[in-house]
């Protein structure tokens, strides 16, 4: 599944970062033990959320630090996520919704050997790294020489299109900030026992996907995640022509000025050199992807204008703006490999030219090889279990071409100066190529 409908709100952080003066993370979503099990698709616990909204916040922020214990109740991820819509509204814009500590993990019996799947192992390693970050000194964005901001529409979009890139740069001590625009309430539910969460039934998919997203971010070791405008501010828009697209609070109908202001505030705080989002068609035409493009481009320009909303902080113009992209050749390679394996199901087409997404190879300017971080990406994909079938035929090919393909991610430089072409076909091999860090 290359894309699905989901919604996330802006401004909230769903990871281990706290704002100065906030003693406890608002709306803790999950504990480390349950995130590990959840990513592996096994039973774990459901989460609770709550706490007052902290607002945009001022003062120093600890990036990558961990505080507090995530409040949870016993249960199973197969049960409805106990984060309520109202609780999601209360997640503070600058407060992470998760806490990670070994204090929540049960102690093994003497001599007990704990079995782990590969996904659990990746999450365990990531959790250890994030825990260690909690012991570091307070850090501000400018303490990171390189800073990357990604704007995505729904939970799982970030992992499918840019997960390996995010994992690679996080491992290189780049400040990676993810902004998600909706909670994905309208998404299809692929797990039968969770079908009741769907929008046409209990309408609790959004809170559940918020936890899936938090688990995925741990797998990628990304500690700075925001929800544009606050969790639940804008709802998943569904597709054009559906009732969901007519809702007054859907992201497609968001006031552009308001949404741009929310993102400009984040850009001016984080001060990224590089911003990543979708092209003008949103990659494949989903309304929320198109709107995310519009908001990101407008914010990219407005953030650097000293006359624009001085109350949002000092002006900052990022150096480069990229679109995510999939080259037609990569899509065709996948189609051919599936057919050769005896499985011809790839959106029901024989040619990549018949797909509603993908770009000609010559348009690709940048190729990020993050195959060393493929396991982290796959673990993150497993975290989005209501949306992604990681065990499908594309991943099961004997030569693992499906998995390898997801370790290399492609981009088109839309704004800024192109760096040296050190990658294949003379492409950039680094999103920061040619940038002087500041």
C-alpha positions in Angstrom: 0.0 0.0 0.0 1.8 3.2 -1.2 -0.6 5.6 0.4 -3.7 5.8 2.5 -6.1 8.4 3.9 -5.2 9.7 7.4 -5.2 12.9 9.3 -2.8 14.6 11.8 -2.9 18.0 13.4 -0.1 20.5 13.4 2.1 21.9 16.2 1.9 19.0 18.6 5.0 17.0 19.3 4.6 13.2 19.6 8.0 12.3 20.8 10.4 12.8 23.7 10.9 16.6 23.8 9.8 18.9 26.5 9.4 22.6 26.7 11.1 24.5 29.5 8.7 24.9 32.4 6.7 21.8 31.5 7.2 19.2 34.3 5.3 16.3 32.7 4.7 15.4 29.1 1.1 16.2 28.3 -0.9 13.4 26.9 1.6 10.5 27.3 0.7 8.0 24.6 2.7 4.9 25.1 5.4 3.0 27.0 8.5 1.5 25.4 7.6 -2.1 26.1 4.2 -1.7 24.3 5.8 0.2 21.4 8.2 -2.7 20.8 5.4 -5.2 20.8 3.1 -3.0 18.7 5.7 -2.6 16.0 6.1 -6.4 15.8 2.3 -6.7 15.4 2.0 -8.5 18.8 -0.3 -7.8 21.7 0.7 -4.9 24.0 -1.1 -2.2 26.0 -3.4 0.6 25.0 -2.6 4.1 26.1 -4.2 7.0 27.8 -3.7 10.7 27.0 -4.5 13.9 28.8 -3.0 16.9 30.3 -3.4 20.6 29.6 -2.2 22.1 26.3 1.0 23.9 26.7 0.6 26.3 23.8 3.4 27.3 21.5 5.8 27.8 24.4 8.9 29.9 24.9 12.4 29.4 26.2 14.8 26.5 25.7 13.6 23.2 24.5 15.4 19.9 25.1 15.6 18.1 21.7 16.0 14.4 22.0 15.6 14.4 25.8 13.3 12.1 27.7 11.3 12.8 30.8 8.5 11.2 32.8 6.7 8.0 32.5 4.0 7.4 29.9 0.7 6.6 31.6 -0.8 3.5 30.3 -3.5 1.0 31.2 -3.4 -2.7 30.8 -4.9 -4.0 27.6 -4.0 -4.8 24.0 -3.3 -2.9 20.8 -6.0 -5.1 19.4 -8.4 -3.1 21.6 -9.5 0.4 20.7 -6.8 3.0 21.6 -8.0 4.7 24.7 -6.8 8.1 23.6 -10.0 10.0 23.2 -10.6 12.7 20.6 -10.9 15.2 23.4 -7.6 14.1 24.9 -5.9 14.5 21.5 -7.1 18.1 21.5 -5.2 18.7 24.7 -1.8 17.6 23.5 0.4 20.7 23.9 2.1 22.0 20.8 5.5 21.9 22.3 5.1 18.9 24.5 5.9 15.3 23.4 3.2 12.8 23.9 5.4 10.0 24.8 7.9 9.0 27.5 10.4 6.2 27.4 11.8 4.4 30.4 12.9 0.9 31.4 11.0 1.4 34.6 7.8 0.4 32.7 9.3 -2.9 31.5 8.7 -6.1 33.5 11.8 -7.7 34.9 12.6 -11.1 33.3 12.7 -14.2 35.5 16.1 -15.5 36.5 17.6 -17.3 33.5 14.7 -16.3 31.2 15.6 -15.8 27.6 13.6 -13.1 25.9 12.8 -13.7 22.3 12.7 -10.7 19.9 11.6 -10.3 16.4 13.7 -8.1 14.0 11.3 -5.3 14.4 11.4 -5.5 18.2 15.2 -5.6 18.1 15.3 -2.4 16.0 12.9 -0.7 18.4 14.8 -1.9 21.4 18.0 -0.5 20.0 16.3 2.8 19.2 14.7 3.1 22.6 18.1 2.6 24.2 19.6 5.4 22.1 16.7 7.7 22.9 16.9 6.9 26.6 20.6 7.8 26.5 19.6 11.1 24.9 17.6 11.9 28.0 20.9 12.2 30.0 22.3 14.8 27.6 22.4 18.5 28.3 19.7 20.8 27.1 20.0 21.5 23.4 18.4 24.1 21.2 17.9 23.7 17.4 21.0 25.7 16.5 23.1 23.3 18.5 22.5 20.9 15.6 24.7 21.9 12.6 22.2 20.3 10.2 18.4 20.5 10.5 15.8 18.8 8.4 12.1 19.6 8.4 9.6 17.3 6.7 5.9 18.1 6.1 3.6 15.1 5.5 -0.2 14.8 5.3 -1.0 11.6 7.3 0.7 9.1 9.7 2.6 6.5 7.6 3.3 8.9 4.7 6.5 9.9 6.4 7.7 6.3 6.7 6.7 5.1 3.2 8.2 8.0 1.3 11.0 9.3 3.5 11.5 6.9 6.4 15.0 5.7 5.4 16.1 9.2 4.8 14.8 10.2 8.3 16.6 7.3 9.9 19.8 8.0 8.2 19.9 11.7 9.1 18.8 11.0 12.7 21.7 8.6 13.0 24.0 11.3 11.7 22.9 13.6 14.5 20.8 15.8 12.2 17.8 17.4 13.9 15.0 15.8 12.1 11.6 17.4 12.6 8.4 15.9 11.3 5.2 17.9 10.9 2.1 15.9 10.2 -1.1 17.7 9.1 -3.9 15.3 10.0 -4.6 12.2 12.2 -5.7 10.0 9.3 -9.2 9.5 10.6 -10.5 8.5 7.1 -7.9 5.8 6.5 -8.7 2.2 5.5 -8.2 -0.3 8.4 -6.3 -3.3 7.2 -6.5 -5.2 10.6 -9.8 -6.9 10.9 -10.0 -6.8 14.7 -9.5 -3.1 14.5 -12.1 -2.4 11.9 -14.4 -0.8 14.5 -12.0 2.1 14.7 -13.0 3.3 11.2 -14.6 6.6 10.6 -18.0 5.1 9.7 -18.1 3.1 13.0 -16.4 4.2 16.2 -14.4 7.0 14.5 -11.4 6.4 16.7 -8.8 5.6 14.1 -7.1 9.0 14.4 -6.1 8.6 18.1 -5.0 5.0 17.4 -2.8 6.1 14.4 -1.3 8.8 16.6 0.2 5.9 18.7 1.2 4.1 15.6 3.1 7.2 14.5 4.8 7.6 17.9 6.0 4.0 17.6 7.3 4.5 14.1 9.2 7.6 15.2 11.0 5.6 17.9 12.0 3.1 15.2 13.5 5.9 13.1 15.0 7.5 16.2 13.2 10.8 15.4 12.5 12.7 18.6 10.9 15.9 17.2 7.4 15.3 15.8 4.7 18.0 15.6 1.0 17.9 14.7 0.1 21.0 12.6 -2.1 23.3 14.6 -2.4 20.7 17.5 -3.8 17.2 17.3 -7.2 17.2 15.8 -7.1 20.8 14.5 -7.6 19.6 10.9 -9.2 16.3 10.0 -8.3 13.9 7.2 -10.1 15.1 4.1 -10.7 11.8 2.4 -10.9 12.0 -1.4 -12.6 14.6 -3.5 -16.3 13.9 -3.8 -16.6 12.0 -0.5 -18.6 13.3 2.5 -15.3 13.6 4.5 -14.1 16.1 2.0 -17.1 18.3 2.8 -16.4 18.6 6.5 -15.7 22.2 7.5 -12.7 21.1 9.7 -11.0 18.9 7.0 -7.5 19.9 6.0 -8.6 20.5 2.4 -10.8 23.3 3.6 -8.3 24.7 6.1 -7.8 28.5 6.1 -4.5 28.7 4.3 -3.3 31.7 6.2 -3.9 30.0 9.5 -2.2 26.8 8.5 0.8 28.7 7.0 1.2 30.7 10.3 1.3 27.4 12.2 4.1 26.1 10.0 6.0 29.3 9.9 6.2 29.3 13.7 7.8 25.8 13.5 10.2 26.8 10.7 11.4 29.9 12.7 11.9 27.8 15.8 13.7 24.9 14.3 15.4 26.9 11.5 15.9 24.0 9.1 18.3 24.3 6.2 16.3 21.8 4.2 12.5 21.3 3.9 10.8 18.3 2.3 7.2 17.9 1.2 5.2 16.8 -1.9 5.0 18.2 -5.4 2.0 20.3 -6.5 0.0 17.1 -7.2 0.7 15.8 -3.8 2.5 12.8 -5.3 -0.7 11.1 -6.4 -3.5 13.6 -6.1 -4.8 13.2 -2.5 -6.4 16.5 -1.3 -4.4 16.5 2.0 -1.1 15.9 0.1 -1.9 18.8 -2.2 -2.8 21.0 0.7 0.4 20.0 2.6 2.3 21.1 -0.5 0.5 24.5 -0.6 1.1 25.1 3.1 4.7 24.0 3.0 5.6 26.1 0.0 3.9 29.2 1.4 5.6 28.8 4.8 9.0 28.2 3.1 8.6 31.7 1.5 6.9 33.5 4.4 9.2 32.3 7.1 12.1 34.2 5.6 10.1 37.5 5.2 10.9 39.8 8.2 7.6 41.6 7.6 5.5 38.4 8.0 4.0 37.9 11.4 6.9 39.2 13.6 5.2 37.6 16.6 6.1 34.2 15.3 9.8 34.7 15.8 12.9 35.9 13.9 12.7 35.4 10.1 14.4 32.3 8.7 14.6 31.1 5.1 15.7 27.5 4.6 18.3 26.9 1.9 16.5 24.1 0.0 13.0 22.8 -0.7 12.5 19.3 -2.0 9.6 17.3 -3.4 9.4 13.6 -2.6 9.5 11.5 -5.8 9.5 7.9 -7.1 11.2 7.5 -10.5 9.3 5.6 -13.1 12.2 3.2 -13.5 12.0 2.1 -9.9 8.2 1.5 -10.3 8.8 -0.5 -13.4 11.5 -2.6 -11.7 9.0 -3.5 -9.0 6.3 -4.4 -11.5 8.7 -6.6 -13.5 10.1 -8.3 -10.3 6.6 -9.1 -9.1 5.6 -10.6 -12.5 8.8 -12.7 -12.6 7.9 -14.1 -9.1 4.5 -15.2 -10.4 2.6 -12.4 -8.6 1.2 -9.8 -11.0 -0.6 -7.7 -8.5 0.9 -4.2 -8.6 -2.0 -1.9 -8.9 -3.2 -4.0 -11.8 -0.8 -2.6 -14.4 2.0 -3.8 -16.6 3.7 -0.5 -17.1 4.7 2.2 -14.7 3.4 4.8 -17.2 -0.1 3.6 -16.4 0.3 4.5 -12.7 -1.1 7.8 -11.4 2.2 8.5 -9.6 5.9 8.4 -10.4 8.0 10.9 -12.3 10.4 10.6 -15.3 13.9 9.6 -14.2 15.4 12.8 -15.7 13.5 14.9 -13.2 15.1 13.3 -10.2 17.8 15.6 -8.8 18.7 13.7 -5.5 19.1 10.1 -4.5 19.5 9.3 -0.9 21.0 5.9 -0.2 19.9 5.0 3.3 19.9 1.2 2.8 21.9 0.8 5.9 18.8 2.0 7.8 16.3 -0.2 6.0 15.6 -2.3 9.1 14.6 0.8 10.9 12.3 1.8 8.1 10.7 -1.6 7.9 10.2 -1.6 11.7 8.5 1.8 11.3 6.3 0.5 8.5 5.2 -2.4 10.8 4.3 0.2 13.4 1.6 1.5 11.0 -0.1 -1.8 11.1 -3.6 -0.5 10.4 -2.3 1.0 7.1 0.6 -1.0 5.7 0.9 -4.7 4.9 4.7 -5.2 5.2 4.4 -9.0 4.6 2.8 -8.6 1.2 4.3 -10.1 -2.0 6.5 -7.1 -2.8 8.4 -7.6 0.4 8.5 -11.4 0.1 10.4 -11.6 -3.2 13.3 -14.1 -3.1 16.0 -11.5 -3.9 14.5 -9.0 -1.5 14.3 -6.4 -4.3 11.1 -5.0 -2.7 12.8 -4.3 0.6 16.0 -3.0 -1.0 14.0 -0.5 -3.1 12.6 1.1 0.1 16.1 1.8 1.3 16.8 4.3 -1.5 14.7 7.4 -1.6 14.4 10.1 -4.4 13.7 13.8 -4.4 13.4 16.7 -6.8 15.0 20.0 -5.8 12.3 22.7 -6.1 14.0 25.7 -4.4 17.7 26.4 -3.7 21.0 25.8 -5.4 21.8 22.2 -6.5 24.8 20.7 -4.8 27.5 18.5 -6.3 26.3 15.5 -8.2 28.1 12.8 -6.2 25.4 10.2 -6.6 24.2 7.9 -9.4 23.5 9.6 -12.7 25.1 12.8 -11.5 22.4 13.3 -8.8 22.9 14.8 -5.4 23.6 12.1 -2.8 22.8 14.3 0.2 19.9 16.7 0.8 22.4 19.0 2.5 24.7 19.0 -0.6 26.1 22.5 -1.2 24.7 24.0 2.0 26.8 26.0 4.3 25.6 25.1 7.8 24.4 27.9 10.0 
